[in-house]
Each structure stands twice: as C-alpha cells, then as structure tokens.
C-alpha cells in the first residue's frame, strides 16, 4: 500500500510540474548547414527536438535530425566524335544523430525585449553511412557531442512562436565495424522555429 501511495504522489508531482512549466516546454524545427572535417564539404543539416522546461531558465530535451553531404569526383575522360566526356563519381553521405540536450536561456530578456540568448549542450550517438560502392562496411557510428549558442526572437507581440538562429560545433569521430574512422566533427549553423506546447492568450 505504501508503494502504491508513493507512486501516486510521484505521478501527481510529475503531472503538476508538467502543467506548471508547460509554457516553457517546446518543440524546435531547424535547418541549415554543416561543414564536417572528413569530406571537407559543406552539406545540409537539420534537427527536430523536444525541450522540457525544468524552469524558466533551463530545459532538458532530446534532439535528432538528418544530415546530407554530396560531392563529385572526376575520373577518366574519353572522346566520342568531337565531344569530350568525363566520368563523374558521385558520393552521398548521410548522418543521423540522436542527442540528449540541456539548454540555459536568458528568459528575462525575452519578456523585456523580445530576444532571448541561449546556449545548448548535447551528448549522444550518431550514425553515418555512404551510398558509394567503393568501400565496404559503409555504416559508421559512435559517441557524438555538440555545443551551440544562439538567439530566439519573438515573432510578434502576441505570438508564442519564436524564430531561432544558432551556430556551434559538433564532435563525432566515429568508426565502422572494421575499425576505420571518419571524422564528422565540424561547424554547424541552423535557423528555425520554436513552437510552445501550450499557447498563452
């Protein structure tokens, strides 16, 4: 009976805290660029995250996303008649991170000026794979971390939706099953929106 009572109290506290800080919880959708070290090419980067408002200054969350880097490498050339042809080898590299995040927000600035600086740290795991036939064991995976800083801007006086700009660094030195390593670490910059889970009126 004691365990049941404790469980009920715990669930009530969780439900209460969720309601209390719901206006500080949000879903974020972002897109931008990444510049990983290994391909040394600029590619597409995106993320979607859920952030739970522990209090007005601090959130805990989870974030995943999708990255894509594409490049071409010219090979042998040949001529058909008077037309010169070049063999082009195209490579696509895809990435999927999954991170636990923590964010510190200067919420008072949003209330007073409509702008809120923030910093976010994340740790987790990521997977990267190639679509080329040149290598075997095309999937690489391993520990991944990132540190981001940015600003959220309120979209209108009566709006609860915020525009986000952020930039930072992602560390991801990951391996495949043959112990070959690829360094997907590099600069990341994104823009997007933060949508609250509860709107205020």
C-alpha positions in Angstrom: 0.0 0.0 0.0 2.9 2.3 0.9 4.5 1.8 -2.6 1.2 2.5 -4.3 0.7 5.7 -2.4 4.3 6.8 -3.2 3.7 6.0 -6.9 0.5 8.1 -6.9 2.2 11.0 -5.2 5.1 10.9 -7.7 2.8 10.8 -10.7 0.8 13.7 -9.3 4.1 15.7 -8.8 5.1 15.0 -12.4 1.7 16.0 -13.7 1.8 19.2 -11.7 5.3 20.1 -12.8 4.4 19.4 -16.4 1.4 21.7 -16.2 3.4 24.4 -14.3 6.2 24.6 -16.8 4.3 23.6 -20.0 4.6 27.2 -21.3 8.4 26.8 -21.1 8.4 23.5 -23.0 8.6 23.5 -26.8 9.3 21.7 -30.0 12.0 23.0 -32.3 12.4 22.5 -36.0 15.7 23.8 -37.6 17.6 23.5 -40.9 21.0 24.8 -42.1 24.5 23.8 -43.0 27.3 21.6 -41.6 30.9 21.5 -42.5 32.4 18.2 -41.4 36.2 17.6 -41.4 36.3 14.3 -43.2 34.5 15.1 -46.5 35.7 18.7 -46.1 32.5 19.8 -47.9 29.5 21.9 -46.9 26.3 19.9 -46.5 22.8 20.1 -45.3 21.9 19.8 -41.6 18.5 19.6 -39.9 17.2 18.9 -36.5 13.9 18.4 -34.6 13.8 18.5 -30.8 11.6 18.3 -27.8 12.6 20.5 -24.8 11.0 20.2 -21.4 11.0 23.3 -19.2 12.5 22.5 -15.9 12.2 26.1 -15.0 12.1 29.4 -16.9 15.9 29.4 -17.4 16.6 25.7 -18.0 15.4 22.9 -20.3 16.2 19.3 -20.8 15.4 17.7 -24.1 16.1 15.2 -26.9 17.1 16.0 -30.4 17.5 14.1 -33.7 18.0 15.2 -37.2 19.3 14.4 -40.7 22.5 15.5 -42.4 23.5 15.1 -46.1 26.8 15.8 -47.8 27.2 15.3 -51.5 30.3 15.7 -53.7 31.6 14.7 -57.1 35.0 13.4 -58.2 36.0 13.4 -61.8 37.6 10.3 -63.3 38.8 9.2 -66.7 37.9 11.1 -69.8 37.1 10.0 -73.3 36.0 11.5 -76.6 33.1 10.5 -78.8 33.5 12.2 -82.1 34.3 15.8 -81.2 32.6 15.7 -77.8 34.7 15.3 -74.6 33.1 13.2 -71.9 34.3 12.8 -68.3 33.4 10.0 -65.9 31.9 11.6 -62.7 31.8 9.6 -59.5 29.0 10.9 -57.2 29.1 10.2 -53.4 26.4 10.9 -50.9 27.0 10.7 -47.2 24.0 10.7 -44.7 24.1 11.3 -41.0 21.6 10.7 -38.2 22.4 12.0 -34.7 20.4 11.3 -31.5 21.3 13.5 -28.6 20.2 14.4 -25.1 20.3 18.1 -24.6 20.4 20.8 -21.9 19.7 24.5 -22.6 20.3 27.6 -20.5 18.1 30.5 -21.5 18.1 34.2 -20.6 14.3 34.2 -20.4 14.1 37.6 -18.8 15.4 39.3 -21.9 12.5 37.6 -23.9 10.0 39.1 -21.5 11.6 42.6 -21.7 13.0 42.9 -25.2 11.6 40.0 -27.3 15.0 38.5 -27.7 16.5 35.5 -25.8 20.1 34.4 -26.0 20.7 30.7 -25.1 23.4 28.0 -25.0 22.8 24.3 -25.6 25.0 21.3 -24.9 24.2 17.8 -26.2 25.7 14.3 -25.9 24.6 11.1 -27.6 25.3 8.8 -30.6 25.2 9.2 -34.3 25.2 7.1 -37.4 26.8 8.0 -40.8 26.6 5.9 -44.0 27.8 6.1 -47.6 25.9 5.2 -50.8 29.1 4.5 -52.7 30.3 1.1 -53.9 34.0 1.9 -53.3 34.0 0.9 -49.6 32.7 -2.0 -47.6 31.2 -1.6 -44.1 29.6 1.7 -45.2 28.0 2.5 -41.8 30.0 4.4 -39.2 28.7 5.1 -35.7 29.9 6.3 -32.3 29.8 8.9 -29.5 28.7 12.4 -30.6 28.5 15.7 -28.7 27.7 19.3 -29.7 27.8 22.8 -28.2 25.6 25.5 -29.7 24.9 29.1 -28.9 22.1 31.3 -30.4 19.3 33.6 -30.0 15.5 33.2 -30.1 13.4 36.1 -31.4 9.7 36.5 -30.6 7.6 36.6 -33.8 5.2 39.4 -33.0 3.9 40.9 -29.7 1.1 38.4 -29.3 2.9 35.4 -30.7 4.3 32.5 -28.7 6.3 31.2 -31.7 10.0 32.1 -31.8 12.5 32.4 -34.6 15.8 30.7 -33.8 19.3 31.3 -35.1 22.1 29.1 -33.7 25.7 28.0 -34.5 28.3 25.8 -32.9 30.4 22.7 -33.1 29.6 19.0 -33.3 32.2 16.4 -32.3 31.8 13.0 -34.0 34.9 10.8 -34.5 33.1 7.6 -35.4 34.1 4.1 -36.6 32.7 1.2 -38.7 32.9 -2.5 -37.9 36.4 -2.8 -39.4 37.8 0.0 -37.0 38.1 2.5 -39.8 37.4 6.0 -38.5 35.8 9.0 -40.1 35.8 12.4 -38.5 32.4 14.0 -39.0 33.3 16.8 -36.5 32.8 20.4 -37.6 30.9 23.6 -37.7 27.1 23.7 -37.7 24.7 26.6 -38.3 21.0 26.5 -38.4 17.8 28.6 -38.3 14.3 27.5 -37.5 11.3 27.9 -35.2 10.4 27.1 -31.6 6.8 26.1 -31.1 5.4 26.1 -27.5 3.5 23.0 -26.3 0.9 25.3 -24.6 -0.1 28.7 -26.2 -0.9 31.6 -23.9 -3.7 34.1 -24.7 
